Amino acid sequence: MANAEQNGLRSALGAAGLGSRTGAARAGLWMLAAVLAVRQIVVVLRSPKGERLAELETWVGPDGVLRVTGSLYDTDSFAGTPFAGLGLKPLTRAAEQALGVGWTFGTLLLVAVLGLVAARALPTPVARRTSLLAAPVAICLLMLSLPVRNALHLGQTSIIPVLLVLLGCFAVRGERASGVLIGVGAALQPTVLLFAPLLWFTGRRRAALSTAATFAACTALAWAALPQDSWTYWVRQLAGTGLGANPDSVANQSLHGALLRFGLQGPLEIGVFLTLAAAVAAVGLRRAVRYAHDGQLLLAVAVTGCVAVAISPTAWQHQLLWVLLAVVGRVGKRASDRLVWPIAIVIVMTLPAKMMLPNMGFAHPVRDNALLLAALAAACVVPFLPRTSPYFQTPEPTAYEAPVPARWTWVPLVPFWRRALSRPNLLLELLLIRVGYSIYQQTRILAAGSRATAEEHGSQVYAIEQALFLDVEHWFNRVVVDTPWLESFLNFYYTSFHFVVPLTVLGILYARRPGDFRWARSALGFATVLALLGFWLYPLAPPRLMPDLGFVDTVHGVQDFSQPDYGTLTGVTNQYAAMPSLHFGWSLWCGVAIVVLAPKLWMKLFGLLHPTLTLLAIVGTANHWVLDAVGGAAVVGAGFGLVYLLSGPRAKKSVQEPRVPDQPDASASPSTPAVANRTST
């Protein structure tokens, strides 16, 4: 009896703890959503007049196309339907300042409603924690997404059709009212008519007919009020196909825009576009109907919207919210793979494409069409799990390393951060590495200090080194300059191995030691973040940029100190990001990983060679002070230390990727790797 009471009390306390953590997370997410909303308001309203709500200004401003006499389509300023122009005309009577403020607040309100509706439309069954956190998470993602930010900046109306479709599918009662809302959305954006077949083939035929009738009525109303503009839009421009400036620009993320960027023109391009559009529509709508019958109506709506994006003649950035809704689809049988699709979609929809792929010629076709490829993948390719799949609710569990006792009882600080033994998803790892490095590059550039401050800090470091008898940079730099073969070797080593060796070490660990890969990768990430703080707080001129000290820049050549930016290099990188030295820090990370994990003594000794040669290269080429290397070693040590404190010590014995059992063994010994249905870290 006493044991039963104790177990019941323990369960109640556990549930209460989970509820309090969920409540705190929910409050934090709502606060984050509010902060993001305020930030968007400030960004929009503080923008210069010519840049704030630029497209809204060209429509309803003093010289806007909706004010002047003549056709809406005399210029490329307006590419919407005549019905959209008719709806916007009353705004020309509003005062300019009041209209800007009201439009911004109104758009944010629509975004909030959109997030609430999407959160309520998640396919059942939904865990209580998910239901509580879904709304603030959805609103935060919408606020961060490129389409919403673009719509707020330009003053666009593209959020309205998406919201009308979601309200028609999930909020209103009655098929007729549902069809009216979707029909109005189609009158604003004609590709929304694709939802009529979705409604028809999923048994909501009255809603489909109501959608078509409402669209026809709205179009007829606009035709009666604006006959010349309606003729231009629907007949002369083939439903707006020829409207808008630069349809071949990267901003147009439709199949039509991609074909134009690939160089196709004229009848050939039109024929290829119509063929591909028909194929995408057939495949995508068939998948959408299947997911709707399966009970995943929100996913069906997202897939249909992605089809509309792909086959539309123009799909500008602010019209691509449908792709973000596809994040609700579940992909993968393993728990460790379950987050790959949503993370990829969130990255694609919130970050510029140039942050995801390098600026290299072979990557340009993917980089320039990243959003279109995401829409096509969601519409036609990605195998979303049906609700009838045994893996929909319970994916295959992930095996974790058994906890290793730490020296202190309070370690690990984050006990739920455990190291999975299974190999992480390669696509996700590559994407995160690329995005992380791009963020590192941008932050490093933003952290640049003034030349005077950097040179003052350089003098401080040089004085400290002289006091500690570490000022060997000038002597060794002269030795390198006077020894041509050594200069050539160190220049080559400095410019060639900074990225190659760390990426090679990561690749080997990923292939051979997946558990240790996560340990080493996390330490490298923490070290890099700490280094960015150093760049920000202590901009430092390296020896080669210190005037009157006689250092020779063997890599970049002689610097012209009469120029404030030393030539063109400062325009592309922060030359004062010297303390700590990540050249040495990353090389030391490689050495530590090899020494700790390599099975042979000669491998461990070989691993120490890279940081040694890197130290010689950064000092001999006058790119770093000796104390910069000390700083690099400090952040690497702190990175490994943070991993230890947060997740505990790593297992001493290497464990190969295991076969995960179908069910965890309740009688497993404490040394057996713990198995849990959790995603990997």
N, C-alpha and C positions, 0 to 999 in steps of 0.2 A: 504493500500500500504506500509505504513511504517512498519507494523507488518510483512508483507511478506518479506521485505528486511532484517529486523532484524533476522527472522528465517533462511533465506538463509545464512546470514553472520555467524550466530551461527553454522549452519551445516558445512559450509566451514571451520570454525576454528576448529570444532571438528574433521573433516576429516584430517586437517593438523596436529593436535596434535597426532592423531592415527598414521599417516604416519611417523611423526618424532620419535615416540616411537618405531615403528616397525623397522625403519632404525637404531636406536641406538641398539636395541636388535640384529638385524642382524649383525651389526659390531662387537658387543661383542661376538656373537657366532663364527664368523669367526676368531676372535682373539683367542678365546678359542681353536678352532680347530688347529690353528697354534701352540699354546703353547703345546697342547697334542702331536702334531707331533714332535716338537723339543724334548719334554721329552722322547718320544719313541726312537728317534735317540740317545740321550745321554745315556739312559739306556742300549741300545744294544751295542753301541760302547765302553762304559766304563766297560762292563762286562769282567771278566777274559777270556783269550784266550780259555781255555778249556770249558767255559760255553757259549761263544758268538756264535750264529748261529750253535749250536751243531750238529744238524742233517745235515745241509748243509756241515759242515766240514767232517762228516763221509762219505758223498757222493763224494765230489770233492776235499777234502784235499789231502795232500801228500800221505797218505795211504788209501784214500777213495775207496769205492767199485767201483766207476766209473773209477778209474785210474788203479787199479791192474787187472791182467789177471784172468780169471775165471768167474764164474757166479755172477750176481748181487745178487743172493739170497743164497750165501754160508753162509752168516751170517744174523742176524736179523736187520742189519742196514738199509736196504732198503726194503720197502714194497709196493712201487708204481708199476705202470704198466710198462712193457718193453718200451712202447712208451714214458712214462715220463723219464725213464732212458736214452733213446736215445736223448731226447730233452735236458737233463742236461749235456750230455757228452761234448759239446763244452765249457762249463764253466770251465772244468779242465785246459784249457789253460790260464785262467785269473790269474793275480797275486793275492795272498791271501788277502792282505789288500785292494786292489782296488775292489775285488769281494765282500768283506764284506760291504764296504761303498755303492757300487752300488746296491747290493741286498737290503739293508735296505731302501735306497731312492726309489728304484723301487717298493718295496712292499708298501710303504706309498703312492706313486703315484697311484698304483692300488686301494688302499683303497679310495683315494679321488675320483677317477673315479667311483668306485662302489657306493659311496654315492651320487654323482651327478646323476647317472643313476636311482638309486632307488627313489630319490626325484622327478625326472621327471615322474616316472611311477605311482605316486599316483592316485587312482581312482577319476575320476571327479564326480561332480563339486568340485573344490578346492578353498577355500577362498584365497583372495589375500595375507593376512597375512601368511597363511599356506604355500603358494607357495614361498614366500620370505624367510621364515625361514626353510623350509624343508631341503634344501641342507646342511647348516652348522650343523643343528641338527643331520642329518643322519651321517655326517662325524664324529662328536663328539662321537656319540654312537658307531660307528664302532671302533674308536680309543680306547675307553674305554672297549670294549667287550673282554671277555676272549679269543675267537678264534683269533682275530687279534693280541692281545698281545702275545699269545702263538706262533702264526706263525712268528711274528717278532723275538721272542726270539730264536726259534729253527731254523729259516731259512727255513720254509716250503713253499710249493707251493699251498696250499689249497685254497687261495683266487682266483686263476686263474680260476678254473672251475665255481665258482659262478659268477664271472665277465663275463665270456664267455656266460653263460646262460642268464644273464640280458641283455647283448649287443645283443644277438640273438633275444630276445623277444621284446626289446623296442627301440633299437638304429638303427640297420641296416634296410635297405629297401630290400624287396624281400624275399620270403620264402626260396629260395635256399641258399642265404647268411646266413640267420638265422640258417638254418639247419647245415651249415658247422661249424659255431661257436659252436653250441651246441654239434655237433659230436666230435669236437676236445676236448671239455670239458669232454665228455664221455670217450674218449680214455685216458684221464688223470685220471679220476675217474669213473669207470664203472657204478656206480649207477645213474649217470646223464642220462643214457639211459631211465630212467623212464619218462623223459620229452618228449620222442617220442610218447608214448600213449596220453599224454596231448595235444600235437600238433595235433595228428590224430583226437581225439574226439572233438576238438574244431574247426575243419574245415580247419586246416593248414596242409593238408596231404602231400603237396609237401615238406614242411619243415620237417615233420616227416621222409619222405623217404630220404631226404638229410641228416638228422641226422644219420640215420642208415648207409647210404652209406659212409659218412665221417668217422664214427667210424670204419667201416670195412676196409676202405682204410688205415687209420692210424695204425690199429692193424696189417694189412698185411705188411705194411712198416716195422714196428718193428719186425715182425716175420722174414722177409727177412734179416734184419740187425742183429738180435739177436735171432736166432732160438732156441738155447738151453734155454735161459732165457724165451722166450715166451712159450715153452713147459712146463717149470717148473711152470710159473705163471698160465697159463690158464688150464692146464691139471692136473699136479701133485698136485697143490695147489688149484684147483677148483676156478679159478678167484681170487686168492690171499687170499682165506679164511683162509688158515693155516699159512700165513705169519705174521710177527710181534711178538714181545716178549710180554708175559703176556697178552693174550687177556681177562683174567678175572680181570684185574686191573680196578680200578675205572675210569681211564682215558678213557677206552673204553665204550662210552655211546651209545651202540647199544643194541638191544634185545638179540643178541648172548652173549655179555659181561654180561648183567644183569642175564641171565639164568645161566651162568657159576658161577657168584658170589652167586647165590642162591643154588649152589651145584649140579646142573644137569650136567651129563657127558655122553659122548658116544652117541650111537644111539638115546637114549631117548631125550637128549638135542637137537640133530639135528632135530628130528621129531617135537618136540614142537616149535623150532625156525622156521622151514619152515612153519608150520601151522599158527603161529602168524604173520609171515612176509607176507604170502599170504592174511590174513584177513586185516592187516594194509594197504597193498598195494591196495586192492580192495576198502576199505572204503575211504582211503585218496585220491586216484585218482578220485573216483566218486565225492567227495566234491570239489576237485580242478577243475574238469571240470565244475561243477555247478557254482563256483565262477567266472571262466573265462567267461562263457556265460552271467553272470550277469554284466560283465564289470570291475571286480576286478582281472585283470590279475596278478598284483604283488602279491596279496594274494594267487592266484592259484599257482604261482611259489613257494611261501614260503611253502604252504602246501605240494606240491610235493617234495620240498627239505627236509622237515621234514620227509616225508615217506622214502626218500632215506637214511636219517640218521638212522632211526629206523631199517630198514631191511638190512642195510649193515653189513657184518660180523664184521667189525671194524669201529668205528666212533670216532676218537680221537678228543680232544678238539678243535684243530685248524680247524676241518672240520665241525663245527656246526654253521656256519654263517647263514644257512638257518633259524634257529630258531629265530634269531634276526629279520629277515625280516617279520616274522609273526606279528610283532608289529603293522602293518598297519591295521589289522583286527579290526572292530568295534563290541563291545560286550555290551549288556545291553540296556534296553529301557529307563532307567533313566539317566539323566545327571550326577547324583552323582556316578553312577556305570561306567561311560564311561572310566575312567582312570585306572580302576582296572587291566584289561588285559595288557595294555602297561607297566604300572609300574611293574607288576609282571614279565613280560618278561625281562625288562631292569635289574631288580634286579638279576634274575636268570643268565642272560648273562654277567653281569659285576662283580658279587661278588662270592667268593668261597662258595661252598655249606655249609661249616661248619659255615659260618656267618648267614645262613638262618635258620638253625635248630640246637637245642642243641645237645651236645655230649652225647646222651642217647641211649641205645640199641634199644628201640622201634622206634626211629627216623632214625636209620642207613639205612634201606632199601630205605626210601625216600631221605635222604641226599645223599647217594651214587649214586642215579640214578636221580638226580634232572633235569639234562639237557635232559635225555631221556624222563622223564615224561613230560617235557615241549614240546618236539617234538611230542610225542604221543597225547598230549592234542590238540596242534595246528592241527595235521593231522586228528584226528578222533573224537574229543569230543567237543571242544569249539564251541558254536553256533554263528558263525559270522553272522552279519546282512547282508541281501542282500540289494542292492541299491534300490530295489522296496519297502522296508519296510518304513512306514511313520516315523520311529524313526531313520533312517539312518542319515538324515541331522538334524532333530529336535527332540532330545530325550525329554522325559518328563521333564519339568522344575523342578528346585530345589527351595524349599521354604526356605527363610532366615529370621532370626530375624530382626524385625524392628530396625533401628538405634536408639540408646539411646543417647540423648544429653550428651556431656561431659562437664567437668568444663572449659576446654580450647577449643577455637575454632579450634586450629590446630590439635586436636585429633579427629579422628585417623590419623596417619601418612600414613597408607596404606588403603585408603577407600574402595578399591575393595576386601579386605580381610574381608568377611562377614561370620557369623556363620550360617551354614545350620541347619535347624531344623530336617531334616531327619536323620535317623540313618546311620552312615558310614558303608561301607562294612567291615564285620568282618574279612574276609580273608586278605584284604589289611592292616587293622589295626594290626593284629597279625604279619604279615610279616614285617611291618615297625617297630613295637616294637622290634621284634627279631633282625632285621638288625641294628637298632639304638643302641640296647644294645651291640651287637657285636662290632660295631665301638667304642662305649664307652670303652669296655674292652681293645681293641687293643690300643687306644689312651692313656688310663691310663697306660698301660705297657710301651709304648714308652716315656711317660713323666717322667719316673723314673730318679731322680737325683743321685748324688753320695752320699755315706754314710756320708762323712765329711760335705757336704753342708746341708744334711738333719739334722744331729745332731747339726750343728751350728744354723739352723733355730729353732730347738727344744729348744735350750738354750735361744734364743731370746724370743720365746713365753712364756717360763717358767718365764723369768725375767719380762716380761710385766704383767703376771698374778700376780706375787708377788707384783709388784708395785700397782696393782689394788685390791689387797686382794681377788683374785679369785682362788688362788692356793689351791684348795680343793682336787685335784686329789689323792695326796699321802695319805691323811687322809682317804678318802672314799675307796680307793683301799685296805687299810689295814683293814677297817671295813668289806669289802666284803670277804677278805681272811679269816678273823677270824670268819665269820658267814657262815658255810657250806651251809645251805639252801638258803641263799641269793646269794652266789656264784653260786650255781647250777641254780637258777632261772634266774639270769642276763646272765649267759653264754648261757642258752637255749634261752632267749629272743633275745640276740645279734645275734645268729646264725640262728634263725628260722623265724623272722618276717620282715626282711629287704626287701624281695621281695614279700612275701605273702600279706601283707596289702596293699601296693600300687596297686598290680595287682587286688586285690579284690575291692578296691575303683574304679579303672578304669572299672572293669566289671560291677559293680552296676550302675555307671553313664552311661555306654554304653547301658545297658538294660532299665534303667528307665528315664534317663535325657540326651538324645543324644545331645541336644544343649549345655548343660553345660559340657558334656564329652569333646568336642573340646576345650572349654575354659581351663579346668583343664589339659588336655593332653598337650596342647601347652605350658602352664606355666611350667609343669614338664620337657618338652624337653628343654626349654630355661635355666632352672635352672641347668640341667645336663651339658649342653654345657658350661655355665659359670664356673661350678665346674671344668671341664677339664682344663680350662685356669688356674685356681688356682693350680691344680696339676702340670701343666707344669712350671708355673712361680715361684712356691714356694714349692719345695719338702720339706716335714717336717717329721721328725722322731716322731712317737707317743710316749707317755710316756713309753710303754712297751719296746721300742727299745732305750731308753736313758740309757747309762751305768752310773753306780755310783749314781743313784738317788733312787734305792731301790724299783722300781715298780715291781709288779708281774703280769705276763701275765696269767690271769686265764683261757683264752680260748685255747691258743696254747701251753702253758707250758713254762718252763724255757728256755730262749734264751741263746745260746752259743755266747757271744760277741767276742770270739777269732776268730770266723769265719766271713769273710767279708760279706757273704750272709745270715748269721743267719740260715743256714740249707736249706731246700728245698722250703720253701714258696716263697722266692724271685724269684725263677725260674718260677713261674706261675702267680705272681701278683706283682703289685707295692706297696710295703709296706709303701712307703713314700707319698702315695696319701691320706693325712690326712687333709689338709687344702684346701677347707672347708670339713666338715664332711657330706657326702651324706647319711650316716646312719641317722643322725639327720635331714638333709635337706629333705629327702624323707618322713620321718615320720611327719615332720612339714607340708609338702605339704598335706599329708593325713588329718592332723588335720584341716588345713585351709579349705580344700574342704568340710569336714564334717560339720564344724561350719557354713560355709556359706550356704550350700545347705540342711542340714538336717532339717526336718520340726518340730521335737520335741526337747525340751530343754534337755532331758536326752540323746538324741543322740548326741547333740552338746558337752555335758560334757564328754560323752564316747569317742568322737573323740579326745579330748584333752589328754586322758589317754595314747594313743600310743606315741606321742612325749615325754611325761613326762617319761615314762618307758624307752624309747630309750635313752634319755639323761642320765638317771641313769646307763643304761647298758654300754654305750660307755665310761663313765668316770670310773665306778666301775671296769670294766675289763681292764683298762689301755690302751684302744685302741685309745683314743682321749683326747685332751686337752679341757678344757671348751671353749677356744676361737675357737676351730674347730667347735663347735656347733654354736657359734655366726656367723662364716663364712657360715655355712650351712643355717642358717636363712637368712643371707644377700642374698645369691644366689636365694633362694626361693622367697624372696620379690622382687628381681630384675626380676625373671621369670614372676611373676604375673604383675609386672609393665610394662614389655615389651609387654605382651599381651594387656594390657590396652592402651599403647601408639600406638601400631600398628593397633589394630582392634577396639578400643573404649571400653567403659564399657559394661559389660554383662547386659542382661535384668534381672530385679529384680525378675520378676514372672516366675516361671518354666512353660515351654510350652511343652506339650506332642507332640509326632511326629504327624504332621498334615496330612490330606489328601490333596495332591497337586491337585489343580484344573486343568482341561484340558487347560483352557486359563486364564491368569491373568485378574482380574477385574480392568478395567481402572478407575473405580470410587471408588476404595478402599480408606478408610480413612488412614491418616498417621500412625495410630496405627496398621494397618493390616500388617502382615509379608510380606516383599517384595518378589516377585517371579521373578526369572530370570533364563534364560537358561544358567546356569554356573555350573561348577563342584564345589563340596564342598571343603572346606579347611581342 
